[in-house]
Amino acid sequence: MSFRDFGRRLLGLVVSLLVASLLIFLATNALPGSVASVVLGTQASPGEVAALEERLGLNRPLLLRYVEWLLGVLTGDFGTTMIGGRDVLGEILPKLGVSAWLVALGMIFALVIAVPLGSFAALRRRHASGFAASAISQIGLSIPAFWAGMWLVIVFAVNLRWLPAGGYVPLSRDPAGWASHLVLPVMSLALVQGSLLARYVRSAVIEVTSEDWFRTARAVGWSRLGALRRHGVRNIAISLLTVIGLQVATLLVGAIIIEQVFAIQGLGSRLLLAVSQRDLVLVQGIVLILVWTVLVINFIVDAVYQAVDPRLKEASTVT
C-alpha cells in the first residue's frame, strides 16, 4: 500500500468517526420533545424539567453542544453521568475490558473451530463425512448464541457442575477463576461464529483447490493436505480477513446478549442499565466507543488486507 493510498484511507476513517459521532449525538440529543423530560419521565414538573435543562446545558444551541462534547471526547472527557454524576469514561473503561476479553476470545475460538471444520468439509465434500461437516456448520448457523449459552449452562453448570453458571472474576484477582467463568460465554459466541466462518473457509478452500497451481503441486507429489498447508494457507487467510472484520460488529452485539445470559458486568450490560435509567450521556458515550471500535478494527483489517494481498499491491502500484 502506497503512502498516498494509506493517507486517503486514514482520512476516510477520520471522516467516518466524525460522522458517526454526529449521528450518535443527534440520536440522543435531537429527540422529539425535551431530553430532560425523557430523562425525568412523565411525572416530572415543568420546574424540574427546566432545572435539569439548565444544569445540563440543554437550552444552548445543539451544534455548540456537539462541538463541546466532541472536543471533550477527543481529550478524554466524555462528561458525567446523569445518574450519580460519575465520570463517563471511568464507568466505561472497566466494562470495556470485560467485553473485549469476551469478543477477542470468542473470535479466536471461532477460528479454531472454523478452520479445521471448513477445511475438512471442503476436502471431503464428495464424501459422507464432508457432507456431515457441512451439515454441522449449517446447524450451528441456525442456533442463536443465547440459546446455545442456555444449553451450555444446563449441561456443564447445572447437570455436570464442571463450570460456573455465570458471573465474572477479574484476571488479576484469580486467573483460574477468570478462565473458568469465561469458558461458557466464550464458547456460546464461538460455536455460532465458528459455524458461520466455517462456511467461508469451506468456500475458500474449494476455490484454492480448484486453482492450476494447486493441481501442479499435487502433480509433483504433494499430498492434498500438504499442498494446502504449504501453498494455500495465505490465500485462505486473505479471504477470511474481510469476513473477520465484518463479524466484529456481530460479535459485539452477540456479547451484549451473552452478558445478560451469564450475568457478566460488561459494556453491554452497562449500556442496557444506562438505557433503563435514561442516562443519555452514558448511553451516547458507550455507543460511541462501540461504533468507533468497529470502524477502527475494520480500518486495520482493510490495511492488513491491502498489505498481504499481492494483487492489490500490484493494482496500487499501477495506479
C-alpha positions as CSV (number, residue, x, y, z in Angstrom):
1,M,0.0,0.0,0.0
2,S,1.4,3.4,-1.0
3,F,1.7,6.3,1.4
4,R,-0.9,8.2,-0.6
5,D,-3.3,5.3,-0.5
6,F,-2.9,4.9,3.2
7,G,-3.4,8.6,3.8
8,R,-6.6,8.5,1.7
9,R,-7.9,5.6,3.8
10,L,-6.9,7.3,7.0
11,L,-8.8,10.4,6.0
12,G,-11.8,8.2,5.2
13,L,-11.6,6.7,8.7
14,V,-11.5,10.2,10.4
15,V,-14.5,11.3,8.4
16,S,-16.4,8.1,9.3
17,L,-15.5,8.6,13.0
18,L,-16.8,12.2,12.9
19,V,-20.0,11.3,11.0
20,A,-20.7,8.5,13.5
21,S,-20.2,10.8,16.5
22,L,-22.6,13.4,15.0
23,L,-25.3,10.7,14.3
24,I,-24.9,9.3,17.8
25,F,-25.1,12.8,19.4
26,L,-28.2,13.7,17.3
27,A,-29.9,10.4,18.2
28,T,-29.6,11.1,21.9
29,N,-30.0,14.9,21.9
30,A,-32.3,15.8,19.0
31,L,-35.2,13.6,20.1
32,P,-38.7,15.0,19.7
33,G,-39.7,16.9,22.7
34,S,-37.4,17.7,25.7
35,V,-34.4,15.5,26.5
36,A,-34.9,16.5,30.1
37,S,-38.4,15.2,30.0
38,V,-37.2,11.9,28.7
39,V,-34.7,11.6,31.5
40,L,-37.0,12.6,34.3
41,G,-40.1,10.8,33.0
42,T,-43.7,11.9,32.5
43,Q,-44.3,12.6,36.2
44,A,-41.7,15.5,36.4
45,S,-43.0,19.0,36.9
46,P,-42.1,21.8,34.4
47,G,-39.8,23.4,37.1
48,E,-37.8,20.1,37.5
49,V,-37.5,19.8,33.7
50,A,-36.3,23.4,33.4
51,A,-33.8,22.9,36.2
52,L,-32.3,19.8,34.6
53,E,-32.1,21.6,31.2
54,E,-30.2,24.4,32.8
55,R,-27.8,22.1,34.7
56,L,-27.1,20.0,31.6
57,G,-26.9,23.0,29.3
58,L,-29.7,21.7,27.1
59,N,-31.0,25.2,26.5
60,R,-27.9,26.1,24.4
61,P,-27.6,25.6,20.6
62,L,-27.4,22.0,19.5
63,L,-24.4,22.5,17.3
64,L,-22.4,24.2,20.1
65,R,-23.2,21.4,22.5
66,Y,-22.0,18.8,19.9
67,V,-18.7,20.6,19.3
68,E,-18.1,20.9,23.0
69,W,-18.9,17.2,23.6
70,L,-16.7,16.1,20.7
71,L,-13.7,18.2,21.9
72,G,-14.2,16.7,25.3
73,V,-14.2,13.2,23.9
74,L,-11.0,13.9,21.9
75,T,-9.3,15.0,25.2
76,G,-10.7,12.0,27.2
77,D,-13.6,13.9,28.8
78,F,-16.9,12.1,28.0
79,G,-18.8,14.1,30.6
80,T,-20.5,13.0,33.7
81,T,-23.4,10.5,34.1
82,M,-26.9,11.9,34.7
83,I,-27.4,9.3,37.5
84,G,-24.8,9.8,40.2
85,G,-22.6,12.4,38.5
86,R,-19.8,9.9,37.9
87,D,-17.1,10.2,35.2
88,V,-18.5,8.5,32.0
89,L,-15.0,7.3,30.8
90,G,-14.4,5.9,34.3
91,E,-17.7,3.9,34.0
92,I,-16.8,2.7,30.5
93,L,-13.2,1.5,30.7
94,P,-13.5,-1.3,33.3
95,K,-16.6,-2.7,31.5
96,L,-14.8,-2.4,28.1
97,G,-12.0,-4.6,29.3
98,V,-14.5,-7.4,30.2
99,S,-16.3,-7.2,26.9
100,A,-13.0,-7.0,25.0
101,W,-11.9,-10.3,26.5
102,L,-15.2,-11.9,25.6
103,V,-15.2,-10.7,22.0
104,A,-11.5,-11.4,21.4
105,L,-11.6,-14.9,22.9
106,G,-14.8,-15.6,21.1
107,M,-13.2,-14.7,17.7
108,I,-10.1,-16.8,18.5
109,F,-12.0,-19.9,19.4
110,A,-14.4,-19.4,16.5
111,L,-11.4,-19.6,14.1
112,V,-10.1,-22.6,16.0
113,I,-13.5,-24.3,15.2
114,A,-13.9,-22.8,11.7
115,V,-10.6,-23.6,10.0
116,P,-10.4,-27.3,10.6
117,L,-14.2,-27.8,10.2
118,G,-14.4,-25.8,7.0
119,S,-11.2,-27.3,5.5
120,F,-12.5,-30.8,6.2
121,A,-15.9,-30.1,4.7
122,A,-14.2,-28.8,1.6
123,L,-11.6,-31.5,1.2
124,R,-14.2,-34.3,1.8
125,R,-17.1,-32.6,0.0
126,R,-17.7,-35.6,-2.2
127,H,-17.9,-37.9,0.8
128,A,-20.5,-38.5,3.5
129,S,-18.1,-37.2,6.2
130,G,-17.7,-33.9,4.3
131,F,-21.5,-33.6,4.0
132,A,-21.8,-34.2,7.7
133,A,-19.3,-31.5,8.5
134,S,-21.2,-29.0,6.3
135,A,-24.5,-30.0,8.0
136,I,-22.9,-29.4,11.4
137,S,-21.9,-25.9,10.4
138,Q,-25.3,-25.2,8.9
139,I,-27.0,-26.3,12.1
140,G,-24.6,-24.1,14.1
141,L,-25.7,-21.2,12.0
142,S,-29.3,-21.6,12.9
143,I,-28.7,-21.6,16.6
144,P,-28.9,-18.2,18.4
145,A,-25.9,-17.5,20.7
146,F,-28.1,-17.0,23.7
147,W,-29.9,-20.4,23.1
148,A,-26.5,-22.1,22.9
149,G,-25.5,-20.4,26.1
150,M,-28.5,-21.6,28.0
151,W,-28.0,-25.2,26.9
152,L,-24.3,-25.0,27.8
153,V,-25.3,-23.7,31.3
154,I,-27.8,-26.6,31.7
155,V,-25.3,-29.2,30.7
156,F,-22.0,-28.0,32.1
157,A,-23.1,-25.9,35.1
158,V,-26.4,-27.3,36.3
159,N,-26.1,-31.0,35.5
160,L,-22.4,-31.8,35.4
161,R,-21.3,-28.9,37.7
162,W,-18.0,-28.5,35.9
163,L,-18.2,-24.8,35.4
164,P,-19.9,-21.8,37.0
165,A,-23.2,-20.7,35.5
166,G,-22.4,-17.0,35.4
167,G,-20.5,-14.1,36.9
168,Y,-17.1,-12.7,36.2
169,V,-13.8,-12.7,38.1
170,P,-11.0,-10.2,37.1
171,L,-7.9,-11.8,35.7
172,S,-5.6,-10.0,38.1
173,R,-7.5,-11.4,41.1
174,D,-7.9,-15.0,40.2
175,P,-6.6,-16.3,36.8
176,A,-8.1,-19.7,37.2
177,G,-11.5,-18.3,38.2
178,W,-11.3,-15.8,35.4
179,A,-10.8,-18.6,32.9
180,S,-13.5,-20.9,34.3
181,H,-16.1,-18.1,34.3
182,L,-15.3,-17.2,30.6
183,V,-15.4,-20.8,29.2
184,L,-19.2,-21.0,28.7
185,P,-19.9,-17.4,27.4
186,V,-16.9,-17.6,25.1
187,M,-18.0,-21.0,23.7
188,S,-21.5,-19.6,23.2
189,L,-20.2,-17.0,20.9
190,A,-17.5,-19.2,19.3
191,L,-19.9,-22.0,18.4
192,V,-22.2,-19.7,16.4
193,Q,-19.4,-17.6,14.8
194,G,-17.3,-20.7,14.2
195,S,-20.2,-22.2,12.2
196,L,-20.5,-19.1,10.1
197,L,-16.8,-18.8,9.5
198,A,-16.6,-22.5,8.6
199,R,-18.8,-21.8,5.6
200,Y,-16.4,-19.1,4.4
201,V,-13.4,-21.4,5.0
202,R,-15.0,-24.2,3.0
203,S,-15.6,-21.8,0.1
204,A,-12.1,-20.5,0.2
205,V,-10.6,-24.0,0.3
206,I,-12.7,-25.2,-2.6
207,E,-11.5,-22.1,-4.6
208,V,-7.9,-22.8,-3.7
209,T,-8.0,-26.5,-4.6
210,S,-9.5,-25.6,-8.0
211,E,-6.5,-23.4,-9.0
212,D,-4.0,-24.6,-11.6
213,W,-1.0,-24.1,-9.2
214,F,-2.6,-26.3,-6.6
215,R,-3.1,-29.1,-9.2
216,T,0.5,-28.6,-10.3
217,A,1.6,-29.1,-6.6
218,R,-0.4,-32.2,-6.5
219,A,1.2,-33.5,-9.7
220,V,4.7,-33.1,-8.4
221,G,4.0,-35.3,-5.4
222,W,2.5,-33.1,-2.7
223,S,-0.4,-34.6,-0.8
224,R,-3.7,-32.6,-0.8
225,L,-3.4,-31.6,2.8
226,G,0.4,-30.8,2.4
227,A,-0.2,-28.7,-0.7
228,L,-3.0,-26.8,1.0
229,R,-0.9,-26.2,4.1
230,R,2.2,-25.2,2.2
231,H,0.7,-23.1,-0.6
232,G,-2.9,-22.4,0.2
233,V,-2.9,-21.0,3.8
234,R,-2.1,-17.4,2.7
235,N,-4.9,-17.3,0.1
236,I,-7.4,-18.7,2.6
237,A,-6.3,-16.2,5.2
238,I,-6.7,-13.3,2.7
239,S,-10.3,-14.5,2.1
240,L,-11.0,-14.6,5.8
241,L,-9.6,-11.2,6.7
242,T,-12.5,-9.2,5.4
243,V,-15.1,-11.6,6.9
244,I,-13.4,-11.3,10.3
245,G,-13.6,-7.6,10.2
246,L,-17.3,-7.6,9.4
247,Q,-18.0,-10.2,12.1
248,V,-16.6,-8.0,14.8
249,A,-19.8,-5.9,14.9
250,T,-21.8,-9.1,15.1
251,L,-19.7,-10.4,18.0
252,L,-20.2,-7.1,19.9
253,V,-24.0,-7.4,19.5
254,G,-23.8,-11.1,20.5
255,A,-21.7,-10.2,23.5
256,I,-24.3,-7.8,24.8
257,I,-26.9,-10.6,24.9
258,I,-24.4,-13.2,26.2
259,E,-23.5,-10.8,29.1
260,Q,-27.2,-10.9,30.1
261,V,-27.4,-14.7,29.9
262,F,-24.3,-15.2,32.1
263,A,-24.7,-12.1,34.4
264,I,-21.4,-10.6,33.2
265,Q,-21.0,-7.0,34.1
266,G,-19.5,-5.9,30.8
267,L,-20.1,-2.9,28.5
268,G,-23.3,-4.4,27.0
269,S,-24.8,-4.8,30.5
270,R,-23.8,-1.3,31.4
271,L,-25.4,0.0,28.2
272,L,-28.7,-1.7,28.9
273,L,-28.7,-0.4,32.5
274,A,-28.0,3.1,31.3
275,V,-30.9,2.9,28.8
276,S,-33.2,1.7,31.6
277,Q,-32.1,4.6,33.8
278,R,-32.5,7.1,30.9
279,D,-28.9,8.2,31.3
280,L,-28.4,9.6,27.8
281,V,-24.9,10.9,28.4
282,L,-23.6,7.5,29.4
283,V,-25.6,5.9,26.6
284,Q,-24.0,8.1,23.9
285,G,-20.6,7.5,25.4
286,I,-20.9,3.7,25.3
287,V,-22.4,3.7,21.8
288,L,-19.6,6.0,20.6
289,I,-17.0,3.6,21.9
290,L,-18.6,0.6,20.3
291,V,-19.1,2.2,16.9
292,W,-15.6,3.7,16.9
293,T,-14.1,0.4,17.9
294,V,-15.9,-1.3,14.9
295,L,-14.7,1.4,12.5
296,V,-11.1,1.2,13.7
297,I,-11.0,-2.6,13.6
298,N,-12.4,-2.6,10.0
299,F,-9.8,0.0,9.0
300,I,-7.0,-2.1,10.5
301,V,-8.3,-5.2,8.7
302,D,-8.6,-3.4,5.4
303,A,-5.0,-2.1,5.8
304,V,-3.7,-5.6,6.6
305,Y,-5.7,-7.0,3.6
306,Q,-4.1,-4.4,1.3
307,A,-0.6,-5.3,2.7
308,V,-0.8,-9.1,2.4
309,D,-2.7,-9.4,-0.9
310,P,-0.2,-9.2,-3.8
311,R,-2.9,-8.5,-6.3
312,L,-3.9,-5.3,-4.5
313,K,-0.3,-4.3,-4.2
314,E,0.2,-4.6,-7.9
315,A,-3.0,-2.6,-8.5
316,S,-1.9,0.1,-6.1
317,T,1.5,0.3,-7.8
318,V,-0.1,0.7,-11.3
319,T,-2.4,3.5,-10.1
